[in-house]
Amino acid sequence: MFTRFTNITNALQALGKIYTNSEMVKKILRCLPRTWMPKVTAIEEAKDLRTLPLEDLLGSLMTHELSIIKKDDEEEMERKKKKIVALKSSANEEIEEDSDQEMALITRRFKKFLASKKKFGGNVQITTLSSPKNHA
């Protein structure tokens, strides 16, 4: 923005229209977007716009822009971290749900197996596994 502004003021100067430093500072502050209004207000209240060099204004605005970019980057990183956690959570829920479905399927098959054994007169005996210590 500053390069375009400088090119325009230089072209106007070549045509005979010369702006004072104060006028250029005020024009730049006026053209900034609404999101920059708090910074504009701070500059207007803290500094004398009649004596503020254009380079100092540029430095102040660039510093503010860098801090905005840094803050946006940090917020973006936080959003990405939250998305990763959400994906991990949903993946765990799917695994648990699949595990529950598998357990239900195994249980149904086992019940059918037992029913078929009883149906054909088989002697069904369920034993539990125990540790080797209990057999000694």
ZALOKE-816458 format. One record per residue: x, y, z of N, C-alpha, C, O, CB in turn; residue in one letter. Coordinates in steps of 0.05 Angstrom, whole numbers, padded with zeros to 5 digits, always signed. Glycine has a CB too. Layout:
<rs>
XYZXYZXYZXYZXYZA ...
</rs>
This chain:
<rs>
+00017-00024+00000+00000+00000+00000+00018+00025+00000+00012+00045-00014-00019+00000+00024M +00039+00024+00016+00056+00047+00018+00070+00052-00009+00075+00075-00016+00077+00043+00040F +00078+00031-00023+00091+00034-00049+00072+00047-00069+00080+00065-00083+00101+00007-00059T +00048+00038-00070+00028+00050-00088+00024+00079-00081+00022+00097-00099+00001+00035-00087R +00021+00085-00055+00017+00113-00046+00041+00130-00055+00037+00153-00064+00014+00114-00015F +00065+00120-00051+00089+00135-00059+00090+00140-00089+00096+00162-00098+00115+00120-00050T +00083+00120-00104+00082+00123-00134+00062+00144-00142+00067+00160-00160+00075+00096-00147N +00039+00144-00129+00018+00164-00136+00027+00192-00129+00025+00211-00145-00008+00158-00122I +00038+00195-00104+00047+00222-00096+00070+00232-00113+00072+00256-00118+00055+00222-00066T +00088+00214-00121+00110+00222-00139+00100+00231-00166+00110+00250-00178+00130+00199-00142N +00080+00216-00177+00069+00224-00203+00055+00251-00201+00057+00267-00219+00049+00202-00213A +00040+00255-00178+00027+00281-00174+00048+00304-00171+00043+00326-00181+00009+00280-00150L +00070+00298-00158+00091+00317-00154+00103+00325-00181+00110+00348-00186+00113+00307-00135Q +00105+00305-00199+00116+00311-00226+00096+00329-00241+00105+00344-00259+00121+00285-00241A +00071+00327-00235+00051+00343-00248+00047+00371-00235+00031+00387-00244+00024+00329-00249L +00061+00374-00212+00060+00400-00199+00044+00401-00173+00043+00422-00160+00049+00420-00218G +00031+00379-00166+00016+00379-00141+00033+00367-00119+00041+00344-00120-00010+00362-00144K +00039+00383-00099+00057+00375-00077+00041+00374-00051+00027+00393-00044+00082+00394-00074I +00043+00351-00037+00030+00348-00012+00050+00351+00011+00073+00343+00008+00015+00320-00010Y +00041+00362+00033+00059+00365+00056+00060+00337+00070+00043+00320+00066+00050+00387+00076T +00079+00334+00087+00082+00309+00102+00057+00304+00119+00047+00282+00121+00107+00310+00120N +00047+00325+00131+00023+00323+00148-00001+00314+00132-00017+00297+00141+00017+00350+00161S -00005+00324+00108-00027+00316+00090-00024+00287+00083-00044+00272+00082-00028+00334+00065E +00000+00278+00076+00004+00250+00069-00002+00231+00092-00014+00210+00088+00032+00246+00058M +00007+00239+00116+00001+00222+00140-00029+00220+00144-00039+00198+00149+00015+00234+00165V -00043+00242+00142-00072+00241+00147-00086+00225+00125-00105+00211+00131-00083+00270+00147K -00077+00226+00100-00089+00211+00078-00085+00181+00083-00104+00165+00078-00077+00219+00051K -00061+00173+00091-00056+00144+00096-00074+00135+00119-00086+00113+00117-00027+00140+00103I -00076+00149+00140-00092+00141+00163-00122+00139+00156-00136+00122+00165-00088+00161+00186L -00131+00157+00138-00158+00157+00129-00165+00133+00112-00188+00123+00112-00164+00183+00114R -00146+00123+00096-00152+00102+00077-00150+00074+00089-00156+00054+00076-00134+00104+00054C -00141+00072+00114-00138+00045+00127-00166+00033+00131-00185+00047+00136-00123+00047+00153L -00168+00006+00130-00194-00007+00134-00204-00004+00163-00189+00004+00181-00191-00037+00128P -00229-00009+00166-00243-00005+00192-00230-00022+00214-00230-00013+00237-00272-00013+00189R -00219-00045+00208-00206-00062+00228-00182-00049+00240-00173-00056+00262-00199-00089+00216T -00171-00029+00227-00147-00015+00236-00154+00010+00252-00136+00024+00262-00129-00007+00213W -00179+00016+00256-00187+00040+00270-00176+00043+00298-00169+00065+00306-00217+00042+00271M -00175+00022+00314-00162+00025+00340-00133+00035+00338-00125+00051+00355-00163-00001+00356P -00118+00025+00319-00090+00033+00316-00089+00062+00306-00073+00078+00316-00076+00014+00295K -00107+00069+00288-00108+00097+00278-00114+00116+00301-00101+00137+00303-00130+00100+00256V -00133+00109+00318-00140+00126+00341-00116+00129+00360-00110+00150+00370-00164+00114+00356T -00102+00107+00364-00079+00107+00382-00057+00126+00371-00045+00141+00386-00068+00079+00386A -00052+00124+00345-00032+00141+00332-00040+00170+00334-00024+00188+00341-00027+00133+00302I -00065+00176+00328-00075+00203+00328-00073+00216+00356-00066+00239+00359-00104+00205+00319E -00078+00200+00377-00078+00210+00404-00049+00212+00415-00043+00229+00431-00095+00193+00422E -00032+00194+00407-00005+00193+00419+00015+00211+00405+00035+00219+00417+00005+00165+00418A +00010+00217+00380+00030+00232+00364+00018+00257+00352-00006+00258+00347+00043+00214+00343K +00035+00276+00347+00027+00300+00333+00028+00295+00303+00050+00292+00292+00045+00325+00341D +00006+00293+00290+00005+00286+00262+00018+00308+00244+00027+00301+00221-00024+00282+00253L +00021+00332+00254+00034+00353+00238+00064+00349+00236+00076+00357+00217+00028+00381+00250R +00075+00336+00257+00104+00332+00257+00113+00303+00254+00137+00297+00253+00116+00343+00283T +00094+00285+00252+00100+00256+00249+00111+00250+00222+00098+00254+00201+00074+00239+00254L +00136+00241+00220+00148+00234+00194+00133+00211+00182+00124+00193+00196+00178+00228+00197P +00131+00210+00156+00118+00189+00141+00131+00162+00146+00117+00142+00148+00118+00196+00111L +00157+00162+00149+00172+00137+00154+00165+00125+00181+00163+00101+00184+00202+00142+00152E +00161+00143+00201+00153+00133+00228+00125+00121+00227+00120+00101+00240+00155+00157+00249D +00107+00134+00212+00080+00123+00210+00082+00096+00196+00068+00077+00205+00062+00143+00193L +00097+00094+00175+00100+00068+00161+00111+00047+00180+00101+00024+00180+00119+00071+00137L +00131+00053+00196+00142+00034+00215+00122+00025+00235+00120+00001+00241+00166+00046+00229G +00107+00043+00245+00086+00037+00265+00065+00019+00253+00056+00000+00266+00073+00063+00276S +00056+00025+00229+00035+00009+00215+00046-00019+00208+00031-00039+00211+00026+00023+00190L +00071-00021+00200+00082-00047+00193+00085-00064+00218+00081-00089+00218+00110-00043+00179M +00093-00052+00240+00095-00067+00266+00068-00078+00274+00066-00101+00283+00107-00049+00288T +00048-00061+00271+00021-00069+00278+00012-00092+00260-00001-00112+00269+00001-00045+00276H +00017-00090+00234+00010-00111+00215+00023-00138+00222+00011-00159+00221+00017-00102+00187E +00049-00137+00229+00063-00161+00237+00051-00174+00262+00049-00198+00264+00093-00155+00241L +00043-00157+00281+00031-00168+00305+00004-00181+00299-00004-00201+00311+00028-00147+00327S -00011-00169+00280-00037-00181+00272-00032-00208+00258-00046-00227+00264-00052-00161+00253I -00012-00209+00241-00006-00234+00227+00002-00255+00246-00006-00279+00244+00016-00229+00205I +00019-00248+00266+00029-00267+00286+00005-00278+00302+00003-00302+00307+00049-00254+00304K -00013-00260+00310-00036-00269+00326-00054-00287+00309-00064-00307+00319-00052-00244+00335K -00058-00280+00283-00075-00298+00266-00062-00325+00263-00076-00345+00263-00078-00284+00238D -00035-00326+00260-00021-00352+00257-00025-00368+00283-00029-00393+00281+00008-00347+00252D -00022-00356+00306-00026-00370+00331-00054-00381+00334-00058-00404+00343-00019-00352+00355E -00074-00365+00326-00102-00374+00327-00106-00398+00308-00120-00417+00315-00121-00351+00321E -00094-00396+00285-00096-00418+00265-00084-00444+00276-00095-00466+00272-00083-00410+00239E -00061-00442+00290-00048-00465+00302-00066-00477+00323-00068-00501+00325-00021-00457+00313M -00079-00460+00339-00097-00470+00360-00121-00485+00347-00129-00506+00357-00107-00447+00377E -00132-00474+00326-00154-00487+00312-00145-00514+00301-00160-00534+00304-00164-00470+00289R -00122-00516+00290-00112-00541+00279-00108-00562+00302-00115-00585+00298-00085-00537+00265K -00098-00553+00325-00095-00571+00348-00121-00582+00357-00124-00605+00363-00080-00557+00371K -00142-00564+00358-00168-00573+00366-00180-00592+00347-00193-00612+00355-00187-00549+00370K -00176-00588+00321-00186-00607+00300-00173-00634+00303-00187-00654+00300-00182-00595+00272K -00147-00635+00308-00133-00660+00311-00144-00676+00335-00149-00700+00333-00102-00656+00315I -00149-00663+00357-00160-00676+00380-00187-00686+00374-00194-00709+00382-00161-00657+00404V -00204-00671+00360-00230-00680+00353-00229-00705+00335-00246-00723+00339-00246-00657+00339A -00211-00705+00316-00209-00729+00299-00200-00753+00315-00210-00775+00310-00189-00723+00276L -00182-00750+00333-00173-00773+00349-00196-00783+00366-00200-00808+00368-00150-00764+00368K -00212-00766+00377-00234-00774+00393-00255-00790+00377-00264-00811+00386-00247-00750+00406S -00262-00780+00354-00282-00794+00337-00271-00820+00328-00286-00839+00325-00290-00776+00314S -00245-00822+00322-00233-00848+00314-00235-00868+00336-00241-00891+00331-00204-00844+00305A -00230-00860+00361-00232-00878+00384-00261-00887+00388-00266-00910+00394-00223-00864+00409N -00280-00869+00384-00308-00877+00387-00316-00898+00366-00330-00916+00372-00326-00852+00384E -00306-00895+00341-00311-00914+00320-00300-00941+00327-00312-00962+00323-00301-00904+00293E -00275-00942+00338-00263-00967+00346-00279-00980+00368-00283-01004+00367-00234-00962+00355I -00287-00965+00388-00303-00976+00409-00330-00987+00399-00339-01008+00407-00309-00955+00431E -00342-00972+00380-00367-00981+00369-00364-01007+00353-00380-01025+00355-00379-00958+00351E -00342-01008+00337-00336-01033+00322-00332-01056+00341-00341-01078+00337-00312-01028+00304D -00317-01051+00363-00311-01071+00383-00337-01081+00396-00341-01106+00400-00292-01061+00405S -00356-01063+00402-00382-01071+00413-00397-01088+00394-00410-01108+00402-00398-01046+00421D -00397-01081+00369-00412-01096+00348-00400-01124+00345-00414-01144+00342-00411-01081+00321Q -00373-01125+00346-00360-01152+00343-00367-01169+00367-00372-01193+00364-00329-01148+00341E -00367-01158+00391-00373-01173+00415-00402-01183+00413-00407-01206+00421-00369-01156+00440M -00420-01167+00404-00448-01175+00401-00451-01198+00381-00466-01217+00386-00466-01151+00393A -00436-01196+00359-00437-01217+00339-00426-01244+00350-00438-01265+00346-00420-01209+00314L -00404-01242+00365-00392-01266+00377-00411-01279+00397-00415-01303+00398-00365-01260+00391I -00424-01262+00413-00443-01272+00433-00467-01286+00419-00475-01307+00428-00453-01248+00450T -00477-01274+00398-00500-01287+00383-00492-01314+00372-00506-01333+00374-00510-01268+00361R -00468-01315+00360-00459-01340+00348-00454-01361+00370-00461-01385+00365-00432-01335+00333R -00444-01353+00392-00439-01372+00414-00466-01383+00424-00468-01407+00430-00424-01359+00437F -00486-01366+00427-00512-01374+00436-00524-01394+00416-00537-01414+00424-00531-01350+00440K -00521-01389+00390-00531-01407+00370-00517-01434+00372-00529-01455+00369-00528-01395+00342K -00491-01433+00376-00475-01457+00379-00485-01474+00402-00489-01498+00400-00446-01451+00383F -00489-01461+00425-00499-01475+00449-00527-01487+00444-00533-01509+00451-00500-01457+00473L -00544-01471+00431-00571-01481+00425-00570-01505+00406-00586-01524+00410-00588-01458+00412A -00552-01505+00387-00551-01528+00368-00540-01553+00383-00548-01575+00376-00532-01521+00345S -00522-01550+00402-00512-01572+00417-00534-01585+00434-00536-01609+00435-00488-01563+00436K -00550-01568+00447-00572-01578+00463-00593-01592+00446-00605-01612+00454-00585-01555+00479K -00597-01581+00422-00618-01591+00404-00611-01620+00395-00629-01637+00393-00620-01573+00379K -00586-01625+00391-00577-01652+00383-00569-01670+00406-00557-01691+00402-00554-01650+00363F -00576-01662+00430-00572-01679+00453-00543-01679+00463-00536-01697+00479-00579-01706+00447G -00528-01661+00455-00500-01659+00464-00499-01650+00493-00515-01635+00502-00485-01640+00446G -00479-01659+00506-00475-01651+00533-00457-01627+00533-00433-01629+00528-00462-01675+00551N -00468-01604+00539-00453-01579+00538-00443-01573+00566-00459-01570+00585-00470-01556+00527V -00417-01570+00568-00405-01563+00594-00387-01539+00589-00369-01540+00573-00390-01588+00607Q -00391-01519+00604-00375-01494+00602-00355-01494+00624-00361-01496+00647-00393-01469+00602I -00330-01492+00616-00308-01491+00636-00294-01465+00633-00294-01452+00612-00289-01514+00632T -00283-01456+00655-00268-01431+00654-00238-01438+00656-00230-01457+00668-00276-01413+00678T -00223-01421+00644-00194-01424+00645-00184-01413+00670-00192-01391+00680-00181-01410+00620L -00165-01427+00682-00153-01416+00707-00123-01415+00704-00112-01427+00686-00162-01433+00731S -00111-01402+00722-00082-01399+00720-00068-01425+00729-00081-01440+00743-00072-01375+00737S -00043-01430+00721-00029-01455+00728-00026-01458+00758-00023-01481+00767-00002-01455+00715P -00026-01438+00774-00023-01440+00803-00045-01456+00816-00041-01471+00835-00022-01412+00816K -00070-01453+00805-00093-01466+00816-00092-01496+00812-00105-01511+00828-00118-01456+00805N -00078-01507+00792-00077-01535+00786-00056-01549+00803-00057-01574+00805-00071-01540+00757H -00039-01536+00816-00017-01548+00831-00025-01558+00857-00009-01569+00872+00005-01529+00834A 
</rs>
